[in-house]
Amino acid sequence: MNLEQLNRKDDTNENLHKKNKEDPMNPEVAIQGYGILMLNQLEDKVGRMFEELAVMCDKGDWNNVEQNLNKGLVQAFIKSITDTYDDLEKMRKRGGINSRGIKQR
C-alpha cells in the first residue's frame, strides 16, 4: 500500500461499502456487527424502529425504550447513515468521475 492509498483510506469511513452505479445516492452500507444494507433500506429500517419506539412509549414500556435506544442497533444505524452521507459529500467535493450523481447536502 502506497502513501496515496493510505491517505485515501483514512479520508473515507469504512461504512460506505460499495457505490451504486445506477443510483449514487443509494450505496451499500456496511454496519459493524450487523451486515450490509442499501442506504435507503437502512433509512427505512430506522424509521420503522422509531415507529416501534413510539408504540412502546404509548404503552408505557420505558425499559424497552431505553434498551433499544441505548443498547440496541438504533444508534449504530443512525451513525452509519450520517457517516455514509459524510463519505458521499467528501466524494462529491473531490470531484472527478466518482462524484457524478452525488447531490449536495
Buried (B, 14 or more C-beta within 10 A) or exposed (E): EEEEEEEEEEEBBEBBBEBBEEEBEBBBBBBEEBEEBBBBEBBEBBEEBEEBBEEBEEEEBEEBBEEBEEEBBBEEBBBBBEBBBBBBBBBBEEEEEEBEBBEEE
